[in-house]
Amino acid sequence: AEGQANNTRIQGTAADLVKLAMSEVHRTLEPDMKLILSVHDELVVLAPEAKAERCKEIVVKGMEGINPLKVKLVAEAEIGQNWAEAK
């Protein structure tokens, strides 16, 4: 029960951070970029191939920029034609 209680706080905090990141990323995406999916601590964004690198920058900045805990957050992003390719 003690382990479960500790894990709940960690997972809950992580879920809150992802929701904040989703909001920030959605707010800063360009009109032809769409946030389409969130899976655990990952965001999937659909963007034109020509803007893939720009989209990657926006996502990383948005995910690292939300920081209510005042700790360093590190985000990584990959580009692919589908989610499996980008993993």
Beta strands, then each sheet from edge to edge (+ up, - down):
strand 1: 34-39
strand 2: 42-46
sheet 1: 1+ 2-
end
